[in-house]
Amino acid sequence: MLARGDQVRGIDNLSTGKQENIADILDRIDFVERDIIDLDAMRTACAGVDFVLHQAAIPSVPKSVLDPLGSNRANIDGTVNVLVAARDAKVKRVVYAASSSAYGDTPTLPKHEAMSPHPISPYAVAKLASEHYMVSFYRCYGLETVSLRYFNIFGPRQDPSSPYSGVLAKFITLMLRGEQPTIYGDGEQSRDFTYIDNAVDANLLACSAPAVKTAGKVFNIATGRRVALNETFKLLEPLTGYKGQPQYGPERGGDIKHSLADISQAEAALGYKPKVNFEEGLRRTVEWYRGK
Ligand SMILES: NC(=O)c1ccc[n+]([C@@H]2O[C@H](COP(=O)([O-])OP(=O)(O)OC[C@H]3O[C@@H](n4cnc5c(N)ncnc54)[C@H](O)[C@@H]3O)[C@@H](O)[C@H]2O)c1
């Protein structure tokens, strides 16, 4: 957004986010460390704003299983606060970071937006409930909203240290240190891994695409290709210089086997096309972690 000349304001309670991640732009944005649960803070944050890109959440399935109330507060109440503040400030459009977890463990592939959702974890339920709030605020108040269902987003700055981290951040940091990564199950589970720049693109397109095609709607944001963990490990070997084998552990309960998105709706309505493929995304991500 800064690169295209926008004025940017950010609000984050730094619960999982880190200020160091925005250190190089901090002097060019209006950043406040506040909680989206705080309606007054949200009202201040939305004043004079054209677009709200709502990414804040406690983004973890296991955390939500441990603490469903905390997940509900951040991931549903927080969203309603964002929407109320955006509505009252007459924001032009709200774009929401929804989640492919809404699809649950239905075996049908690829996942498309017309399928019935089957969320399993409290996290998935909360992300889906927030999508419904997005639609509701469009239908009831005319606030233009767009929900983007992200599929396994990865890239620089993802925190590999938490037990809740994404698999790629973990694999890359371990393999760069020459340490053995663990694959849970047979490694043939696959994901539609999506490099962060594609998600950023989707957000910017979602702000500008015509309302008639986008407002009150939900779109998959992914690449439309799935890659197995075993294949991912093989791609990472030359990139990281890791020479060993992965360790295989027991399958983890609740893990879905495969994930793959149909992205035709996002292509048609937003003009979205993934610009960075998986291999290039991995290369850029490894480079970033290597430089840390
Ligand atoms: N990474 C993925 O693969 C993925 C997939 C589907 C959906 N999402 C969604 O994308 C969004 C971003 O996730 P991420 O993976 O970048 O995780 P992240 O943890 O890096 O980002 C979430 C941010 O929200 C902030 N936050 C949490 N609760 C808050 C609150 N109450 N008030 C203010 N700020 C708060 C955190 O400090 C953090 O900076 C989330 O909404 C997540 O549900 C991510």
PDBQT file of the ligand as one rigid body, heavy atoms in Angstrom, charges set to zero:
ROOT
HETATM    1  N1  LIG A 301      -1.481 -17.747   7.485  1.00  0.00    +0.000 N 
HETATM    2  C1  LIG A 301      -2.451 -18.467   6.945  1.00  0.00    +0.000 C 
HETATM    3  O1  LIG A 301      -2.207 -19.477   6.285  1.00  0.00    +0.000 OA
HETATM    4  C2  LIG A 301      -3.901 -18.063   7.095  1.00  0.00    +0.000 A 
HETATM    5  C3  LIG A 301      -4.875 -18.888   6.518  1.00  0.00    +0.000 A 
HETATM    6  C4  LIG A 301      -6.213 -18.513   6.635  1.00  0.00    +0.000 A 
HETATM    7  C5  LIG A 301      -6.546 -17.328   7.271  1.00  0.00    +0.000 A 
HETATM    8  N2  LIG A 301      -5.571 -16.574   7.847  1.00  0.00    +0.000 N 
HETATM    9  C6  LIG A 301      -5.987 -15.337   8.512  1.00  0.00    +0.000 C 
HETATM   10  O2  LIG A 301      -5.105 -14.302   8.112  1.00  0.00    +0.000 OA
HETATM   11  C7  LIG A 301      -4.978 -13.345   9.164  1.00  0.00    +0.000 C 
HETATM   12  C8  LIG A 301      -3.521 -13.093   9.435  1.00  0.00    +0.000 C 
HETATM   13  O3  LIG A 301      -2.934 -14.285   9.941  1.00  0.00    +0.000 OA
HETATM   14  P1  LIG A 301      -1.379 -14.571   9.993  1.00  0.00    +0.000 P 
HETATM   15  O4  LIG A 301      -1.165 -15.965   9.582  1.00  0.00    +0.000 OA
HETATM   16  O5  LIG A 301      -0.656 -13.473   9.300  1.00  0.00    +0.000 OA
HETATM   17  O6  LIG A 301      -1.120 -14.545  11.546  1.00  0.00    +0.000 OA
HETATM   18  P2  LIG A 301      -0.404 -13.449  12.467  1.00  0.00    +0.000 P 
HETATM   19  O7  LIG A 301      -0.469 -14.003  13.850  1.00  0.00    +0.000 OA
HETATM   20  O8  LIG A 301       0.923 -13.108  11.897  1.00  0.00    +0.000 OA
HETATM   21  O9  LIG A 301      -1.342 -12.184  12.297  1.00  0.00    +0.000 OA
HETATM   22  C9  LIG A 301      -2.446 -11.903  13.122  1.00  0.00    +0.000 C 
HETATM   23  C10 LIG A 301      -2.262 -10.523  13.701  1.00  0.00    +0.000 C 
HETATM   24  O10 LIG A 301      -3.417 -10.161  14.437  1.00  0.00    +0.000 OA
HETATM   25  C11 LIG A 301      -2.998  -9.526  15.631  1.00  0.00    +0.000 C 
HETATM   26  N3  LIG A 301      -4.082  -9.640  16.614  1.00  0.00    +0.000 N 
HETATM   27  C12 LIG A 301      -4.566 -10.773  17.165  1.00  0.00    +0.000 A 
HETATM   28  N4  LIG A 301      -5.593 -10.491  17.995  1.00  0.00    +0.000 NA
HETATM   29  C13 LIG A 301      -5.747  -9.130  17.954  1.00  0.00    +0.000 A 
HETATM   30  C14 LIG A 301      -6.619  -8.229  18.614  1.00  0.00    +0.000 A 
HETATM   31  N5  LIG A 301      -7.566  -8.670  19.466  1.00  0.00    +0.000 N 
HETATM   32  N6  LIG A 301      -6.490  -6.905  18.374  1.00  0.00    +0.000 NA
HETATM   33  C15 LIG A 301      -5.534  -6.450  17.517  1.00  0.00    +0.000 A 
HETATM   34  N7  LIG A 301      -4.679  -7.259  16.859  1.00  0.00    +0.000 NA
HETATM   35  C16 LIG A 301      -4.784  -8.581  17.083  1.00  0.00    +0.000 A 
HETATM   36  C17 LIG A 301      -1.723 -10.240  16.010  1.00  0.00    +0.000 C 
HETATM   37  O11 LIG A 301      -0.886  -9.530  16.919  1.00  0.00    +0.000 OA
HETATM   38  C18 LIG A 301      -1.061 -10.450  14.652  1.00  0.00    +0.000 C 
HETATM   39  O12 LIG A 301      -0.249  -9.337  14.273  1.00  0.00    +0.000 OA
HETATM   40  C19 LIG A 301      -5.762 -13.928  10.347  1.00  0.00    +0.000 C 
HETATM   41  O13 LIG A 301      -7.045 -13.333  10.347  1.00  0.00    +0.000 OA
HETATM   42  C20 LIG A 301      -5.879 -15.398  10.014  1.00  0.00    +0.000 C 
HETATM   43  O14 LIG A 301      -7.024 -15.980  10.607  1.00  0.00    +0.000 OA
HETATM   44  C21 LIG A 301      -4.254 -16.906   7.772  1.00  0.00    +0.000 A 
ENDROOT
TORSDOF 0
